[in-house]
Amino acid sequence: MKQKSRLFTVFTLLMAGLLLIGCAGPAATPTAAPQQPSDTAVPATSDTAVPAAAPVKVQYWSNGWFAESIDARKAVVDKFNEEHKGKIEVE
């Protein structure tokens, strides 16, 4: 019986280790953008300016279905949308 218990423990630890290895993503390698020498740098003008991007839209899901919690969440979303207008929009 003791041998079965040890075998179960070893098997469990092995499977947990394999699970952790399998779930780990590849390491992110930072990449540096090439930099121009300062003597050739071109200042940004209205001709070379990057156009403004559209706001990012995010959906907010909740498991609160009581009227009080729905109203409170709507208030938080409205406040967030006001503070981050033009950047992020929560639906």
PyMOL Python script that loads the backbone (N, CA, C, O; Angstrom):
from pymol import cmd

cmd.read_pdbstr("""\
ATOM      1  N   MET A   1       0.831  -1.188   0.000  1.00  0.00           N
ATOM      2  CA  MET A   1       0.000   0.000   0.000  1.00  0.00           C
ATOM      3  C   MET A   1       0.874   1.249   0.000  1.00  0.00           C
ATOM      4  O   MET A   1       0.556   2.219  -0.688  1.00  0.00           O
ATOM      5  N   LYS A   2       1.975   1.244   0.763  1.00  0.00           N
ATOM      6  CA  LYS A   2       2.860   2.396   0.842  1.00  0.00           C
ATOM      7  C   LYS A   2       3.511   2.662  -0.509  1.00  0.00           C
ATOM      8  O   LYS A   2       3.746   3.815  -0.873  1.00  0.00           O
ATOM      9  N   GLN A   3       3.806   1.580  -1.264  1.00  0.00           N
ATOM     10  CA  GLN A   3       4.425   1.735  -2.571  1.00  0.00           C
ATOM     11  C   GLN A   3       3.442   2.398  -3.539  1.00  0.00           C
ATOM     12  O   GLN A   3       3.851   3.220  -4.358  1.00  0.00           O
ATOM     13  N   LYS A   4       2.173   2.058  -3.457  1.00  0.00           N
ATOM     14  CA  LYS A   4       1.161   2.681  -4.308  1.00  0.00           C
ATOM     15  C   LYS A   4       1.024   4.165  -3.991  1.00  0.00           C
ATOM     16  O   LYS A   4       0.849   4.989  -4.889  1.00  0.00           O
ATOM     17  N   SER A   5       1.104   4.496  -2.701  1.00  0.00           N
ATOM     18  CA  SER A   5       1.001   5.889  -2.294  1.00  0.00           C
ATOM     19  C   SER A   5       2.177   6.705  -2.834  1.00  0.00           C
ATOM     20  O   SER A   5       1.983   7.824  -3.310  1.00  0.00           O
ATOM     21  N   ARG A   6       3.385   6.162  -2.768  1.00  0.00           N
ATOM     22  CA  ARG A   6       4.557   6.856  -3.300  1.00  0.00           C
ATOM     23  C   ARG A   6       4.471   6.977  -4.817  1.00  0.00           C
ATOM     24  O   ARG A   6       4.812   8.017  -5.380  1.00  0.00           O
ATOM     25  N   LEU A   7       4.021   5.930  -5.470  1.00  0.00           N
ATOM     26  CA  LEU A   7       3.878   5.959  -6.921  1.00  0.00           C
ATOM     27  C   LEU A   7       2.848   7.004  -7.329  1.00  0.00           C
ATOM     28  O   LEU A   7       3.048   7.720  -8.309  1.00  0.00           O
ATOM     29  N   PHE A   8       1.758   7.097  -6.594  1.00  0.00           N
ATOM     30  CA  PHE A   8       0.738   8.105  -6.868  1.00  0.00           C
ATOM     31  C   PHE A   8       1.303   9.510  -6.667  1.00  0.00           C
ATOM     32  O   PHE A   8       1.024  10.404  -7.465  1.00  0.00           O
ATOM     33  N   THR A   9       2.092   9.716  -5.612  1.00  0.00           N
ATOM     34  CA  THR A   9       2.688  11.021  -5.343  1.00  0.00           C
ATOM     35  C   THR A   9       3.654  11.420  -6.453  1.00  0.00           C
ATOM     36  O   THR A   9       3.619  12.555  -6.927  1.00  0.00           O
ATOM     37  N   VAL A  10       4.514  10.493  -6.871  1.00  0.00           N
ATOM     38  CA  VAL A  10       5.467  10.776  -7.945  1.00  0.00           C
ATOM     39  C   VAL A  10       4.716  11.084  -9.239  1.00  0.00           C
ATOM     40  O   VAL A  10       5.057  12.036  -9.941  1.00  0.00           O
ATOM     41  N   PHE A  11       3.714  10.299  -9.554  1.00  0.00           N
ATOM     42  CA  PHE A  11       2.934  10.510 -10.771  1.00  0.00           C
ATOM     43  C   PHE A  11       2.228  11.879 -10.731  1.00  0.00           C
ATOM     44  O   PHE A  11       2.207  12.596 -11.731  1.00  0.00           O
ATOM     45  N   THR A  12       1.663  12.230  -9.593  1.00  0.00           N
ATOM     46  CA  THR A  12       0.974  13.513  -9.451  1.00  0.00           C
ATOM     47  C   THR A  12       1.945  14.679  -9.634  1.00  0.00           C
ATOM     48  O   THR A  12       1.630  15.641 -10.335  1.00  0.00           O
ATOM     49  N   LEU A  13       3.113  14.604  -9.015  1.00  0.00           N
ATOM     50  CA  LEU A  13       4.103  15.667  -9.162  1.00  0.00           C
ATOM     51  C   LEU A  13       4.608  15.770 -10.596  1.00  0.00           C
ATOM     52  O   LEU A  13       4.828  16.870 -11.102  1.00  0.00           O
ATOM     53  N   LEU A  14       4.789  14.630 -11.248  1.00  0.00           N
ATOM     54  CA  LEU A  14       5.219  14.626 -12.638  1.00  0.00           C
ATOM     55  C   LEU A  14       4.171  15.272 -13.537  1.00  0.00           C
ATOM     56  O   LEU A  14       4.512  16.078 -14.403  1.00  0.00           O
ATOM     57  N   MET A  15       2.923  14.932 -13.345  1.00  0.00           N
ATOM     58  CA  MET A  15       1.847  15.504 -14.162  1.00  0.00           C
ATOM     59  C   MET A  15       1.699  17.007 -13.891  1.00  0.00           C
ATOM     60  O   MET A  15       1.462  17.780 -14.818  1.00  0.00           O
ATOM     61  N   ALA A  16       1.837  17.422 -12.631  1.00  0.00           N
ATOM     62  CA  ALA A  16       1.743  18.849 -12.308  1.00  0.00           C
ATOM     63  C   ALA A  16       2.883  19.614 -12.980  1.00  0.00           C
ATOM     64  O   ALA A  16       2.674  20.707 -13.506  1.00  0.00           O
ATOM     65  N   GLY A  17       4.079  19.045 -12.962  1.00  0.00           N
ATOM     66  CA  GLY A  17       5.214  19.681 -13.623  1.00  0.00           C
ATOM     67  C   GLY A  17       5.012  19.787 -15.124  1.00  0.00           C
ATOM     68  O   GLY A  17       5.300  20.824 -15.720  1.00  0.00           O
ATOM     69  N   LEU A  18       4.517  18.718 -15.737  1.00  0.00           N
ATOM     70  CA  LEU A  18       4.249  18.752 -17.178  1.00  0.00           C
ATOM     71  C   LEU A  18       3.157  19.758 -17.517  1.00  0.00           C
ATOM     72  O   LEU A  18       3.218  20.421 -18.553  1.00  0.00           O
ATOM     73  N   LEU A  19       2.169  19.871 -16.656  1.00  0.00           N
ATOM     74  CA  LEU A  19       1.099  20.842 -16.865  1.00  0.00           C
ATOM     75  C   LEU A  19       1.640  22.264 -16.816  1.00  0.00           C
ATOM     76  O   LEU A  19       1.276  23.096 -17.647  1.00  0.00           O
ATOM     77  N   LEU A  20       2.509  22.547 -15.845  1.00  0.00           N
ATOM     78  CA  LEU A  20       3.099  23.876 -15.733  1.00  0.00           C
ATOM     79  C   LEU A  20       3.992  24.191 -16.929  1.00  0.00           C
ATOM     80  O   LEU A  20       3.984  25.316 -17.429  1.00  0.00           O
ATOM     81  N   ILE A  21       4.755  23.216 -17.387  1.00  0.00           N
ATOM     82  CA  ILE A  21       5.610  23.429 -18.548  1.00  0.00           C
ATOM     83  C   ILE A  21       4.768  23.664 -19.792  1.00  0.00           C
ATOM     84  O   ILE A  21       5.096  24.526 -20.607  1.00  0.00           O
ATOM     85  N   GLY A  22       3.694  22.912 -19.943  1.00  0.00           N
ATOM     86  CA  GLY A  22       2.839  23.053 -21.120  1.00  0.00           C
ATOM     87  C   GLY A  22       2.067  24.355 -21.144  1.00  0.00           C
ATOM     88  O   GLY A  22       1.779  24.874 -22.222  1.00  0.00           O
ATOM     89  N   CYS A  23       1.723  24.899 -19.982  1.00  0.00           N
ATOM     90  CA  CYS A  23       0.949  26.139 -19.934  1.00  0.00           C
ATOM     91  C   CYS A  23       1.826  27.378 -20.031  1.00  0.00           C
ATOM     92  O   CYS A  23       1.327  28.467 -20.315  1.00  0.00           O
ATOM     93  N   ALA A  24       3.099  27.230 -19.805  1.00  0.00           N
ATOM     94  CA  ALA A  24       3.995  28.385 -19.860  1.00  0.00           C
ATOM     95  C   ALA A  24       4.189  28.776 -21.318  1.00  0.00           C
ATOM     96  O   ALA A  24       4.494  27.936 -22.165  1.00  0.00           O
ATOM     97  N   GLY A  25       4.011  30.043 -21.594  1.00  0.00           N
ATOM     98  CA  GLY A  25       4.201  30.540 -22.951  1.00  0.00           C
ATOM     99  C   GLY A  25       5.671  30.805 -23.212  1.00  0.00           C
ATOM    100  O   GLY A  25       6.482  30.785 -22.287  1.00  0.00           O
ATOM    101  N   PRO A  26       6.014  31.049 -24.451  1.00  0.00           N
ATOM    102  CA  PRO A  26       7.404  31.362 -24.760  1.00  0.00           C
ATOM    103  C   PRO A  26       7.790  32.703 -24.140  1.00  0.00           C
ATOM    104  O   PRO A  26       6.963  33.606 -24.012  1.00  0.00           O
ATOM    105  N   ALA A  27       9.031  32.811 -23.766  1.00  0.00           N
ATOM    106  CA  ALA A  27       9.515  34.040 -23.145  1.00  0.00           C
ATOM    107  C   ALA A  27       9.521  35.158 -24.178  1.00  0.00           C
ATOM    108  O   ALA A  27       9.953  34.967 -25.315  1.00  0.00           O
ATOM    109  N   ALA A  28       9.042  36.309 -23.774  1.00  0.00           N
ATOM    110  CA  ALA A  28       9.015  37.450 -24.674  1.00  0.00           C
ATOM    111  C   ALA A  28      10.407  38.060 -24.733  1.00  0.00           C
ATOM    112  O   ALA A  28      11.039  38.315 -23.708  1.00  0.00           O
ATOM    113  N   THR A  29      10.863  38.286 -25.946  1.00  0.00           N
ATOM    114  CA  THR A  29      12.163  38.910 -26.107  1.00  0.00           C
ATOM    115  C   THR A  29      11.947  40.361 -26.485  1.00  0.00           C
ATOM    116  O   THR A  29      11.313  40.644 -27.501  1.00  0.00           O
ATOM    117  N   PRO A  30      12.460  41.283 -25.691  1.00  0.00           N
ATOM    118  CA  PRO A  30      12.265  42.697 -26.007  1.00  0.00           C
ATOM    119  C   PRO A  30      13.063  43.072 -27.257  1.00  0.00           C
ATOM    120  O   PRO A  30      14.216  42.677 -27.429  1.00  0.00           O
ATOM    121  N   THR A  31      12.420  43.831 -28.103  1.00  0.00           N
ATOM    122  CA  THR A  31      13.098  44.292 -29.302  1.00  0.00           C
ATOM    123  C   THR A  31      13.152  45.807 -29.263  1.00  0.00           C
ATOM    124  O   THR A  31      12.150  46.468 -28.990  1.00  0.00           O
ATOM    125  N   ALA A  32      14.298  46.339 -29.531  1.00  0.00           N
ATOM    126  CA  ALA A  32      14.466  47.783 -29.531  1.00  0.00           C
ATOM    127  C   ALA A  32      14.273  48.302 -30.946  1.00  0.00           C
ATOM    128  O   ALA A  32      14.767  47.716 -31.910  1.00  0.00           O
ATOM    129  N   ALA A  33      13.566  49.384 -31.055  1.00  0.00           N
ATOM    130  CA  ALA A  33      13.368  50.000 -32.359  1.00  0.00           C
ATOM    131  C   ALA A  33      14.657  50.689 -32.773  1.00  0.00           C
ATOM    132  O   ALA A  33      15.326  51.306 -31.944  1.00  0.00           O
ATOM    133  N   PRO A  34      15.008  50.591 -34.042  1.00  0.00           N
ATOM    134  CA  PRO A  34      16.227  51.266 -34.481  1.00  0.00           C
ATOM    135  C   PRO A  34      16.080  52.773 -34.324  1.00  0.00           C
ATOM    136  O   PRO A  34      15.035  53.344 -34.637  1.00  0.00           O
ATOM    137  N   GLN A  35      17.120  53.397 -33.845  1.00  0.00           N
ATOM    138  CA  GLN A  35      17.066  54.828 -33.607  1.00  0.00           C
ATOM    139  C   GLN A  35      17.878  55.554 -34.663  1.00  0.00           C
ATOM    140  O   GLN A  35      18.953  55.110 -35.068  1.00  0.00           O
ATOM    141  N   GLN A  36      17.339  56.677 -35.097  1.00  0.00           N
ATOM    142  CA  GLN A  36      18.045  57.495 -36.067  1.00  0.00           C
ATOM    143  C   GLN A  36      19.061  58.356 -35.349  1.00  0.00           C
ATOM    144  O   GLN A  36      18.843  58.749 -34.203  1.00  0.00           O
ATOM    145  N   PRO A  37      20.159  58.652 -36.001  1.00  0.00           N
ATOM    146  CA  PRO A  37      21.097  59.612 -35.401  1.00  0.00           C
ATOM    147  C   PRO A  37      20.416  60.961 -35.247  1.00  0.00           C
ATOM    148  O   PRO A  37      19.551  61.320 -36.046  1.00  0.00           O
ATOM    149  N   SER A  38      20.801  61.703 -34.230  1.00  0.00           N
ATOM    150  CA  SER A  38      20.119  62.956 -33.925  1.00  0.00           C
ATOM    151  C   SER A  38      20.310  64.005 -35.011  1.00  0.00           C
ATOM    152  O   SER A  38      19.472  64.897 -35.144  1.00  0.00           O
ATOM    153  N   ASP A  39      21.393  63.928 -35.800  1.00  0.00           N
ATOM    154  CA  ASP A  39      21.606  64.937 -36.813  1.00  0.00           C
ATOM    155  C   ASP A  39      20.689  64.756 -38.023  1.00  0.00           C
ATOM    156  O   ASP A  39      20.521  65.691 -38.806  1.00  0.00           O
ATOM    157  N   THR A  40      20.095  63.575 -38.192  1.00  0.00           N
ATOM    158  CA  THR A  40      19.193  63.347 -39.317  1.00  0.00           C
ATOM    159  C   THR A  40      17.740  63.251 -38.880  1.00  0.00           C
ATOM    160  O   THR A  40      16.867  62.956 -39.697  1.00  0.00           O
ATOM    161  N   ALA A  41      17.472  63.493 -37.615  1.00  0.00           N
ATOM    162  CA  ALA A  41      16.104  63.384 -37.115  1.00  0.00           C
ATOM    163  C   ALA A  41      15.236  64.474 -37.746  1.00  0.00           C
ATOM    164  O   ALA A  41      15.650  65.628 -37.864  1.00  0.00           O
ATOM    165  N   VAL A  42      14.043  64.089 -38.142  1.00  0.00           N
ATOM    166  CA  VAL A  42      13.112  65.018 -38.767  1.00  0.00           C
ATOM    167  C   VAL A  42      12.011  65.329 -37.763  1.00  0.00           C
ATOM    168  O   VAL A  42      11.343  64.413 -37.286  1.00  0.00           O
ATOM    169  N   PRO A  43      11.808  66.596 -37.434  1.00  0.00           N
ATOM    170  CA  PRO A  43      10.736  66.915 -36.497  1.00  0.00           C
ATOM    171  C   PRO A  43       9.369  66.627 -37.117  1.00  0.00           C
ATOM    172  O   PRO A  43       9.178  66.773 -38.324  1.00  0.00           O
ATOM    173  N   ALA A  44       8.436  66.220 -36.284  1.00  0.00           N
ATOM    174  CA  ALA A  44       7.090  65.917 -36.759  1.00  0.00           C
ATOM    175  C   ALA A  44       6.372  67.213 -37.107  1.00  0.00           C
ATOM    176  O   ALA A  44       6.370  68.170 -36.333  1.00  0.00           O
ATOM    177  N   THR A  45       5.770  67.223 -38.272  1.00  0.00           N
ATOM    178  CA  THR A  45       4.963  68.365 -38.688  1.00  0.00           C
ATOM    179  C   THR A  45       3.564  67.866 -38.959  1.00  0.00           C
ATOM    180  O   THR A  45       3.286  66.674 -38.830  1.00  0.00           O
ATOM    181  N   SER A  46       2.695  68.763 -39.328  1.00  0.00           N
ATOM    182  CA  SER A  46       1.322  68.348 -39.605  1.00  0.00           C
ATOM    183  C   SER A  46       1.260  67.408 -40.801  1.00  0.00           C
ATOM    184  O   SER A  46       0.317  66.625 -40.917  1.00  0.00           O
ATOM    185  N   ASP A  47       2.261  67.472 -41.707  1.00  0.00           N
ATOM    186  CA  ASP A  47       2.280  66.574 -42.874  1.00  0.00           C
ATOM    187  C   ASP A  47       2.673  65.158 -42.484  1.00  0.00           C
ATOM    188  O   ASP A  47       2.193  64.196 -43.084  1.00  0.00           O
ATOM    189  N   THR A  48       3.538  65.019 -41.489  1.00  0.00           N
ATOM    190  CA  THR A  48       4.038  63.697 -41.120  1.00  0.00           C
ATOM    191  C   THR A  48       3.388  63.155 -39.856  1.00  0.00           C
ATOM    192  O   THR A  48       3.754  62.072 -39.400  1.00  0.00           O
ATOM    193  N   ALA A  49       2.448  63.866 -39.288  1.00  0.00           N
ATOM    194  CA  ALA A  49       1.821  63.417 -38.036  1.00  0.00           C
ATOM    195  C   ALA A  49       0.980  62.179 -38.289  1.00  0.00           C
ATOM    196  O   ALA A  49       0.345  62.037 -39.334  1.00  0.00           O
ATOM    197  N   VAL A  50       0.992  61.296 -37.318  1.00  0.00           N
ATOM    198  CA  VAL A  50       0.202  60.071 -37.405  1.00  0.00           C
ATOM    199  C   VAL A  50      -1.245  60.401 -37.060  1.00  0.00           C
ATOM    200  O   VAL A  50      -1.496  61.064 -36.053  1.00  0.00           O
ATOM    201  N   PRO A  51      -2.211  59.953 -37.877  1.00  0.00           N
ATOM    202  CA  PRO A  51      -3.606  60.251 -37.563  1.00  0.00           C
ATOM    203  C   PRO A  51      -4.027  59.573 -36.260  1.00  0.00           C
ATOM    204  O   PRO A  51      -3.518  58.513 -35.898  1.00  0.00           O
ATOM    205  N   ALA A  52      -4.956  60.203 -35.578  1.00  0.00           N
ATOM    206  CA  ALA A  52      -5.446  59.665 -34.302  1.00  0.00           C
ATOM    207  C   ALA A  52      -6.191  58.362 -34.547  1.00  0.00           C
ATOM    208  O   ALA A  52      -6.985  58.251 -35.481  1.00  0.00           O
ATOM    209  N   ALA A  53      -5.925  57.384 -33.698  1.00  0.00           N
ATOM    210  CA  ALA A  53      -6.588  56.092 -33.806  1.00  0.00           C
ATOM    211  C   ALA A  53      -7.974  56.167 -33.164  1.00  0.00           C
ATOM    212  O   ALA A  53      -8.224  56.971 -32.266  1.00  0.00           O
ATOM    213  N   ALA A  54      -8.852  55.317 -33.647  1.00  0.00           N
ATOM    214  CA  ALA A  54     -10.195  55.244 -33.070  1.00  0.00           C
ATOM    215  C   ALA A  54     -10.091  54.661 -31.664  1.00  0.00           C
ATOM    216  O   ALA A  54      -9.168  53.896 -31.384  1.00  0.00           O
ATOM    217  N   PRO A  55     -11.022  55.007 -30.775  1.00  0.00           N
ATOM    218  CA  PRO A  55     -10.954  54.473 -29.414  1.00  0.00           C
ATOM    219  C   PRO A  55     -11.112  52.955 -29.399  1.00  0.00           C
ATOM    220  O   PRO A  55     -11.842  52.381 -30.206  1.00  0.00           O
ATOM    221  N   VAL A  56     -10.422  52.332 -28.477  1.00  0.00           N
ATOM    222  CA  VAL A  56     -10.514  50.889 -28.297  1.00  0.00           C
ATOM    223  C   VAL A  56     -11.837  50.597 -27.605  1.00  0.00           C
ATOM    224  O   VAL A  56     -12.180  51.243 -26.615  1.00  0.00           O
ATOM    225  N   LYS A  57     -12.585  49.621 -28.126  1.00  0.00           N
ATOM    226  CA  LYS A  57     -13.865  49.263 -27.511  1.00  0.00           C
ATOM    227  C   LYS A  57     -13.694  47.972 -26.721  1.00  0.00           C
ATOM    228  O   LYS A  57     -13.163  46.979 -27.219  1.00  0.00           O
ATOM    229  N   VAL A  58     -14.158  48.015 -25.477  1.00  0.00           N
ATOM    230  CA  VAL A  58     -14.054  46.882 -24.563  1.00  0.00           C
ATOM    231  C   VAL A  58     -15.440  46.569 -24.032  1.00  0.00           C
ATOM    232  O   VAL A  58     -16.209  47.478 -23.721  1.00  0.00           O
ATOM    233  N   GLN A  59     -15.765  45.283 -23.927  1.00  0.00           N
ATOM    234  CA  GLN A  59     -17.053  44.889 -23.349  1.00  0.00           C
ATOM    235  C   GLN A  59     -16.841  44.521 -21.884  1.00  0.00           C
ATOM    236  O   GLN A  59     -15.885  43.825 -21.540  1.00  0.00           O
ATOM    237  N   TYR A  60     -17.740  44.993 -21.032  1.00  0.00           N
ATOM    238  CA  TYR A  60     -17.691  44.702 -19.599  1.00  0.00           C
ATOM    239  C   TYR A  60     -18.828  43.740 -19.281  1.00  0.00           C
ATOM    240  O   TYR A  60     -20.000  44.066 -19.466  1.00  0.00           O
ATOM    241  N   TRP A  61     -18.477  42.574 -18.810  1.00  0.00           N
ATOM    242  CA  TRP A  61     -19.465  41.564 -18.439  1.00  0.00           C
ATOM    243  C   TRP A  61     -19.468  41.416 -16.930  1.00  0.00           C
ATOM    244  O   TRP A  61     -18.427  41.523 -16.281  1.00  0.00           O
ATOM    245  N   SER A  62     -20.650  41.169 -16.376  1.00  0.00           N
ATOM    246  CA  SER A  62     -20.776  41.020 -14.936  1.00  0.00           C
ATOM    247  C   SER A  62     -21.833  39.964 -14.622  1.00  0.00           C
ATOM    248  O   SER A  62     -22.748  39.721 -15.409  1.00  0.00           O
ATOM    249  N   ASN A  63     -21.687  39.351 -13.466  1.00  0.00           N
ATOM    250  CA  ASN A  63     -22.690  38.379 -13.044  1.00  0.00           C
ATOM    251  C   ASN A  63     -23.684  38.986 -12.053  1.00  0.00           C
ATOM    252  O   ASN A  63     -24.483  38.270 -11.450  1.00  0.00           O
ATOM    253  N   GLY A  64     -23.631  40.302 -11.891  1.00  0.00           N
ATOM    254  CA  GLY A  64     -24.575  40.966 -10.990  1.00  0.00           C
ATOM    255  C   GLY A  64     -25.875  41.260 -11.706  1.00  0.00           C
ATOM    256  O   GLY A  64     -25.880  42.002 -12.688  1.00  0.00           O
ATOM    257  N   TRP A  65     -26.968  40.703 -11.245  1.00  0.00           N
ATOM    258  CA  TRP A  65     -28.244  40.893 -11.937  1.00  0.00           C
ATOM    259  C   TRP A  65     -29.271  41.630 -11.089  1.00  0.00           C
ATOM    260  O   TRP A  65     -30.411  41.817 -11.516  1.00  0.00           O
ATOM    261  N   PHE A  66     -28.874  42.048  -9.890  1.00  0.00           N
ATOM    262  CA  PHE A  66     -29.786  42.824  -9.073  1.00  0.00           C
ATOM    263  C   PHE A  66     -29.815  44.258  -9.588  1.00  0.00           C
ATOM    264  O   PHE A  66     -28.810  44.752 -10.099  1.00  0.00           O
ATOM    265  N   ALA A  67     -30.942  44.920  -9.460  1.00  0.00           N
ATOM    266  CA  ALA A  67     -31.099  46.274  -9.990  1.00  0.00           C
ATOM    267  C   ALA A  67     -30.055  47.228  -9.419  1.00  0.00           C
ATOM    268  O   ALA A  67     -29.525  48.074 -10.140  1.00  0.00           O
ATOM    269  N   GLU A  68     -29.755  47.093  -8.113  1.00  0.00           N
ATOM    270  CA  GLU A  68     -28.785  47.976  -7.484  1.00  0.00           C
ATOM    271  C   GLU A  68     -27.392  47.769  -8.069  1.00  0.00           C
ATOM    272  O   GLU A  68     -26.667  48.733  -8.316  1.00  0.00           O
ATOM    273  N   SER A  69     -27.025  46.518  -8.287  1.00  0.00           N
ATOM    274  CA  SER A  69     -25.677  46.255  -8.796  1.00  0.00           C
ATOM    275  C   SER A  69     -25.563  46.651 -10.267  1.00  0.00           C
ATOM    276  O   SER A  69     -24.502  47.096 -10.703  1.00  0.00           O
ATOM    277  N   ILE A  70     -26.628  46.497 -11.029  1.00  0.00           N
ATOM    278  CA  ILE A  70     -26.601  46.905 -12.438  1.00  0.00           C
ATOM    279  C   ILE A  70     -26.440  48.415 -12.531  1.00  0.00           C
ATOM    280  O   ILE A  70     -25.633  48.904 -13.321  1.00  0.00           O
ATOM    281  N   ASP A  71     -27.197  49.155 -11.733  1.00  0.00           N
ATOM    282  CA  ASP A  71     -27.097  50.617 -11.746  1.00  0.00           C
ATOM    283  C   ASP A  71     -25.706  51.079 -11.310  1.00  0.00           C
ATOM    284  O   ASP A  71     -25.153  52.016 -11.886  1.00  0.00           O
ATOM    285  N   ALA A  72     -25.142  50.424 -10.295  1.00  0.00           N
ATOM    286  CA  ALA A  72     -23.809  50.799  -9.815  1.00  0.00           C
ATOM    287  C   ALA A  72     -22.759  50.531 -10.888  1.00  0.00           C
ATOM    288  O   ALA A  72     -21.855  51.343 -11.084  1.00  0.00           O
ATOM    289  N   ARG A  73     -22.867  49.413 -11.577  1.00  0.00           N
ATOM    290  CA  ARG A  73     -21.905  49.094 -12.634  1.00  0.00           C
ATOM    291  C   ARG A  73     -22.039  50.049 -13.811  1.00  0.00           C
ATOM    292  O   ARG A  73     -21.037  50.451 -14.402  1.00  0.00           O
ATOM    293  N   LYS A  74     -23.266  50.412 -14.153  1.00  0.00           N
ATOM    294  CA  LYS A  74     -23.472  51.382 -15.232  1.00  0.00           C
ATOM    295  C   LYS A  74     -22.855  52.727 -14.872  1.00  0.00           C
ATOM    296  O   LYS A  74     -22.278  53.398 -15.728  1.00  0.00           O
ATOM    297  N   ALA A  75     -22.974  53.119 -13.619  1.00  0.00           N
ATOM    298  CA  ALA A  75     -22.387  54.387 -13.178  1.00  0.00           C
ATOM    299  C   ALA A  75     -20.861  54.346 -13.277  1.00  0.00           C
ATOM    300  O   ALA A  75     -20.240  55.325 -13.692  1.00  0.00           O
ATOM    301  N   VAL A  76     -20.264  53.233 -12.903  1.00  0.00           N
ATOM    302  CA  VAL A  76     -18.811  53.090 -12.974  1.00  0.00           C
ATOM    303  C   VAL A  76     -18.356  53.135 -14.436  1.00  0.00           C
ATOM    304  O   VAL A  76     -17.359  53.782 -14.756  1.00  0.00           O
ATOM    305  N   VAL A  77     -19.082  52.453 -15.315  1.00  0.00           N
ATOM    306  CA  VAL A  77     -18.730  52.442 -16.739  1.00  0.00           C
ATOM    307  C   VAL A  77     -18.868  53.838 -17.328  1.00  0.00           C
ATOM    308  O   VAL A  77     -18.006  54.273 -18.091  1.00  0.00           O
ATOM    309  N   ASP A  78     -19.940  54.547 -16.984  1.00  0.00           N
ATOM    310  CA  ASP A  78     -20.127  55.908 -17.495  1.00  0.00           C
ATOM    311  C   ASP A  78     -18.998  56.828 -17.028  1.00  0.00           C
ATOM    312  O   ASP A  78     -18.493  57.639 -17.804  1.00  0.00           O
ATOM    313  N   LYS A  79     -18.607  56.700 -15.767  1.00  0.00           N
ATOM    314  CA  LYS A  79     -17.520  57.533 -15.238  1.00  0.00           C
ATOM    315  C   LYS A  79     -16.209  57.199 -15.944  1.00  0.00           C
ATOM    316  O   LYS A  79     -15.441  58.098 -16.287  1.00  0.00           O
ATOM    317  N   PHE A  80     -15.952  55.918 -16.162  1.00  0.00           N
ATOM    318  CA  PHE A  80     -14.731  55.501 -16.853  1.00  0.00           C
ATOM    319  C   PHE A  80     -14.708  56.044 -18.277  1.00  0.00           C
ATOM    320  O   PHE A  80     -13.685  56.550 -18.740  1.00  0.00           O
ATOM    321  N   ASN A  81     -15.844  55.937 -18.971  1.00  0.00           N
ATOM    322  CA  ASN A  81     -15.922  56.433 -20.346  1.00  0.00           C
ATOM    323  C   ASN A  81     -15.679  57.940 -20.408  1.00  0.00           C
ATOM    324  O   ASN A  81     -15.061  58.424 -21.356  1.00  0.00           O
ATOM    325  N   GLU A  82     -16.157  58.686 -19.411  1.00  0.00           N
ATOM    326  CA  GLU A  82     -15.917  60.132 -19.378  1.00  0.00           C
ATOM    327  C   GLU A  82     -14.434  60.440 -19.178  1.00  0.00           C
ATOM    328  O   GLU A  82     -13.885  61.330 -19.828  1.00  0.00           O
ATOM    329  N   GLU A  83     -13.787  59.695 -18.269  1.00  0.00           N
ATOM    330  CA  GLU A  83     -12.381  59.953 -17.959  1.00  0.00           C
ATOM    331  C   GLU A  83     -11.447  59.544 -19.093  1.00  0.00           C
ATOM    332  O   GLU A  83     -10.374  60.129 -19.239  1.00  0.00           O
ATOM    333  N   HIS A  84     -11.826  58.556 -19.895  1.00  0.00           N
ATOM    334  CA  HIS A  84     -10.956  58.037 -20.944  1.00  0.00           C
ATOM    335  C   HIS A  84     -11.558  58.267 -22.340  1.00  0.00           C
ATOM    336  O   HIS A  84     -11.347  57.472 -23.256  1.00  0.00           O
ATOM    337  N   LYS A  85     -12.291  59.338 -22.478  1.00  0.00           N
ATOM    338  CA  LYS A  85     -12.977  59.641 -23.738  1.00  0.00           C
ATOM    339  C   LYS A  85     -11.953  59.762 -24.873  1.00  0.00           C
ATOM    340  O   LYS A  85     -10.951  60.467 -24.748  1.00  0.00           O
ATOM    341  N   GLY A  86     -12.222  59.067 -25.975  1.00  0.00           N
ATOM    342  CA  GLY A  86     -11.352  59.111 -27.135  1.00  0.00           C
ATOM    343  C   GLY A  86     -10.266  58.058 -27.124  1.00  0.00           C
ATOM    344  O   GLY A  86      -9.634  57.830 -28.155  1.00  0.00           O
ATOM    345  N   LYS A  87     -10.023  57.401 -25.985  1.00  0.00           N
ATOM    346  CA  LYS A  87      -8.984  56.373 -25.888  1.00  0.00           C
ATOM    347  C   LYS A  87      -9.586  54.978 -25.765  1.00  0.00           C
ATOM    348  O   LYS A  87      -9.291  54.080 -26.554  1.00  0.00           O
ATOM    349  N   ILE A  88     -10.447  54.821 -24.741  1.00  0.00           N
ATOM    350  CA  ILE A  88     -11.060  53.529 -24.448  1.00  0.00           C
ATOM    351  C   ILE A  88     -12.540  53.737 -24.253  1.00  0.00           C
ATOM    352  O   ILE A  88     -12.957  54.682 -23.582  1.00  0.00           O
ATOM    353  N   GLU A  89     -13.342  52.857 -24.837  1.00  0.00           N
ATOM    354  CA  GLU A  89     -14.786  52.930 -24.655  1.00  0.00           C
ATOM    355  C   GLU A  89     -15.296  51.579 -24.157  1.00  0.00           C
ATOM    356  O   GLU A  89     -15.103  50.550 -24.804  1.00  0.00           O
ATOM    357  N   VAL A  90     -15.945  51.603 -23.005  1.00  0.00           N
ATOM    358  CA  VAL A  90     -16.478  50.377 -22.412  1.00  0.00           C
ATOM    359  C   VAL A  90     -17.952  50.271 -22.758  1.00  0.00           C
ATOM    360  O   VAL A  90     -18.723  51.213 -22.580  1.00  0.00           O
ATOM    361  N   GLU A  91     -18.320  49.107 -23.254  1.00  0.00           N
ATOM    362  CA  GLU A  91     -19.729  48.858 -23.601  1.00  0.00           C
ATOM    363  C   GLU A  91     -20.377  48.052 -22.500  1.00  0.00           C
ATOM    364  O   GLU A  91     -21.562  47.729 -22.586  1.00  0.00           O
TER     365      GLU A  91
END
""", "prot")
cmd.dss("prot")
cmd.show_as("cartoon", "prot")
cmd.util.cbc("prot")
cmd.orient("prot")
